[in-house]
Amino acid sequence: MSAPRGSGSPRTALAGRVALLTGASGGIGRAVALALAEAGVDLALTFSRSPDPAHGVGEEVRRLGRRVAVLQGDLADAATPGHLVAETERLLGPVDILVANAGAGEQRVWQEVDVALWDATLAVNLRAPFLLAQAVAPGMVERGFGRILALSSVAAYTGGVVGPHYAASKAGLNGLVHYFAGRLAGDGVTVNGIAPALIEQTGMLPQAPEGGMPLPIPVGRLGLPHEVADLAVAVLSNGYLTNQVVLLDGGLHPR
Ligand SMILES: NC(=O)c1ccc[n+]([C@@H]2O[C@H](COP(=O)([O-])OP(=O)(O)OC[C@H]3O[C@@H](n4cnc5c(N)ncnc54)[C@H](OP(=O)(O)O)[C@@H]3O)[C@@H](O)[C@H]2O)c1
């Protein structure tokens, strides 16, 4: 039996690949950017409203010897995903790895979620990853190699603490992972998600709240961005792992 396209060796060498990473101005995005740069990946890093952190990460990536492009784009705008992919390809070459990490999560109880917040959250957290995947997948299939990774959340399973708009957007994202994974697996393209619980040192959760943990996390502490990044590199390096959303939640939610 001949090997399927893109199956390669058991461990995928990421060095020399080009990645498009959204939300690089945030806590998890920065950690993933540095971990990928250390693995030898060239990076297009995107931000929306925080140019300084994004350019700071860009400088760190450059110091690690990788090529880097820092791109601005509001992912609530449906035209942005296609623009970001085109700019990445123009500046760095075809996208081998997509990390759809950017996410919006304004905390609101269900009574206070209006249509504008619902639509904005779904646009960034669900529609944009779909449009990004739709834009990069044809080239990945043509080349017989690709990696798509989406940042989901434990809220997709538990409902979480941010609000119904956020939980629903992340549950939808998991469906997107499963849809694309099944269709692209035979072409050397893996599609997975990581679903963290509470990760500190991020814009969403700068530090552990005073007065105790908002959720009963068995490990007894919040997660750290580098723990998400370590898992991201492991997932992206594994050509046999696809169609999975990996929970990274300190034991909060068994599945
Ligand atoms: N921290 C947690 O506890 C936690 C838990 C579960 C899942 N997650 C997920 O992890 C991912 C990264 O979040 P984080 O924790 O690193 O939070 P963060 O520090 O707040 O980062 C969020 C990132 O998303 C970008 N973003 C937000 N709205 C955007 C928009 N309209 N257009 C383009 N980019 C936009 C931000 O860019 P600008 O700042 O430039 O606008 C920023 O780079 C998100 O998908 C989040 O849902 C986080």
The ligand as a Gaussian input file, in Angstrom:
#p B3LYP/6-31G(d) Opt

LIG

0 1
 N       -6.947000      33.235000      28.342000
 C       -7.801000      32.263000      28.561000
 O       -8.131000      31.936000      29.719000
 C       -8.393000      31.475000      27.405000
 C       -9.117000      30.307000      27.705000
 C       -9.679000      29.579000      26.665000
 C       -9.510000      29.966000      25.350000
 N       -8.797000      31.102000      25.084000
 C       -8.655000      31.501000      23.676000
 O       -7.295000      31.695000      23.363000
 C       -7.190000      32.620000      22.278000
 C       -6.151000      33.689000      22.604000
 O       -6.629000      34.490000      23.674000
 P       -5.676000      35.078000      24.822000
 O       -5.993000      34.328000      26.040000
 O       -4.273000      35.128000      24.357000
 O       -6.328000      36.514000      25.006000
 P       -5.756000      37.977000      24.613000
 O       -4.442000      38.173000      25.271000
 O       -6.863000      38.891000      24.943000
 O       -5.550000      37.894000      23.040000
 C       -6.631000      37.983000      22.130000
 C       -6.049000      38.182000      20.753000
 O       -7.135000      38.183000      19.802000
 C       -7.035000      39.357000      19.013000
 N       -8.334000      39.838000      18.601000
 C       -9.403000      40.120000      19.385000
 N      -10.402000      40.664000      18.653000
 C       -9.933000      40.721000      17.375000
 C      -10.471000      41.186000      16.155000
 N      -11.697000      41.733000      16.085000
 N       -9.715000      41.089000      15.044000
 C       -8.475000      40.559000      15.094000
 N       -7.899000      40.119000      16.212000
 C       -8.621000      40.191000      17.346000
 C       -6.349000      40.385000      19.897000
 O       -5.758000      41.396000      19.067000
 P       -5.671000      42.975000      19.514000
 O       -5.315000      42.989000      20.978000
 O       -4.588000      43.504000      18.633000
 O       -7.005000      43.571000      19.236000
 C       -5.330000      39.533000      20.613000
 O       -4.184000      39.379000      19.837000
 C       -8.597000      33.178000      22.062000
 O       -9.213000      32.531000      20.964000
 C       -9.320000      32.813000      23.338000
 O      -10.710000      32.687000      23.154000
 C       -8.234000      31.851000      26.075000

